[in-house]
Amino acid sequence: MTLRRTLPLALLATLTPLTARAQTAPTTPPLAPPVSTAAGTTGLTVRPGLEVFSQYALRFTNTDAGTLDTTHTFDVPRTHASLTADYEHARARVVLEAVRSASEGSLLGVAGDSFVLRLREAWGGWSSPRVEVRAGVVPTLALPEIESTWGLRAVAPTPLETARWMSPADLGLTARVALPHGLGAVALGAYNGEGYAQREFNRSLSGEALVVLRPFAGTALEPLTALASYTLGTAGAGDVRSDRFTGALLWRGARIRGGASVTRAWGIDDRGDQTGWLVEGFVAAEPVASLLVGARVFRWQRDDSVDTDRVTTVLATAGWRVVRPWEVFAAVSRAIPGARAVQALPGSDHWELRLVSRVVF
């Protein structure tokens, strides 16, 4: 049996209770206290949640004919309904998300192209103040760390998710432990490797290791965080290589967040021999109460062997927290593809203006 097949199995064997409850936290706390059964006498708490993004987008796309194509679109890019339960050291969470029923490239799905519900998360586990183990449809490790630092998911997902180089959740098992004195955490994960939206296509599992370090915990530089992760994976029916390394330097302040990350990919789009990289920098801030601003730039090199197979994207946004659960944003972005990328990604050469609403309970 090869190292690629045996290492994920070895990760499974080592996933003893080694986690800390440091997984992605919602950027806005629940408005209501948890609902407790039997007037709070049983120790069981159940907390519902709801998150809805809606937007209007105006896009100007440069076409092959040299003309400008203008489109107007109303959309609901994200709707999540969640339920989280805790009882002593046991914890479980279910998240449902609304998605279009037709797959990409299709015009018809269920009842035309209606929204349908699917599982985004569905896991149970064991937790303590420093340790957590989860099993089921679980959040992956590296991508949620970067996304929670960005904190403006309503405006844009992380580039790693946009590029489909990483999935925010997968079927598998994760374990995480906090380091002493708030110095960070280490974690391991074992997954099917196809993401939460697909079943397993091959006989190999994927493994992920993550280290998060806060070397200046307890000082004024406590928000400074270093992150490194490696995913040893396979994808598709061909069982092709799908490895990822990500390194990031983040600042997780109360009013200012930001960072830079770089990801190296081995195996892209079911081609195990294709390599690429993605680098990004971002900042998000609340300079005064309720004013939210952010900016992000990233370069996505889809194929190292072809210099023009790349996309550079710049985004800027400003928003206002109307009340605690409701935020509105205006965002502008520019995507500039290379000659090879624009052929592979029709419509990728564009400007886009958007008005976005986010409501979370």
Buried (B, 14 or more C-beta within 10 A) or exposed (E): EEEBBEBBEEBBEEBEBBBBBBBBEEBBEBEEEBEBEEEEEEEBBBBEBEBBBBBEBBBBBBEEEEEEEEEEEEEEBBBBBBEBBBEEEEBBBBBBBBBBBBEEEEEEBEEEEEBBEEBBBBBBBBBBEBBBBBBBBBBBBBBBBBBBBBBBBBBBBBBBBBBEBBBBBBBBBBBBBBBEEEBBBBBBBBBBBBBBBBEBBBEBBBBBBBBBBBEEBEEEEBBBBBBBBBBBBBBBEEBBBBBBBBBBBBBBEEEEBBBBBBBBBBBBBEBBEBBBBBBBBBBBBBEEEEEBBBBBBBBBBBBBEBEEBBBBBEBBBBBEBEEEBBBBBBBBBBBBBBEBBBEBBEBBBBBBEBBBBBBBB
